């Protein structure tokens, strides 16, 4: 094999590792935000007279914000291909949630959930694109 082929393969492996690590950072950040917000919401529900139905829109908004943050972090960490990093982050998040739901509750996604998770992926993609552009703007 020539050196150029070996260099390309080595660069592709390193690039794949960087993409994977970036997506992992995004996924971890999504779940950290989700855990913190779940704790706050559970304390609100426990110690106030707030009903769960009154928090439905707030929980949805926090979900979108956390996926945007996850996409932003993965895009910022990867520094290129923000749409791919954000989309991968959103896709892996959706797969994890699907597995929890399927294995834990033996139910598939409903049409409404498919729409939500498609929007989650789009929001994470937007976050990834913005994350790449914000980090490259700082360096320029």
Protein Blocks (a to p, Z undefined) as FASTA:
>chain_A
ZZklmmmmmmmmmmmmmmmmmmmmmmmmmmmmmmmmmmmmmmmmmmmcbdfklmmmmmmm
mmmmmmmmmmmmmmmmnopakllmmmmmmmmmmmmmmmmmmmmnopacdfklmmmmmmmm
mmmmmmmmmmmmmmmmmmZZ
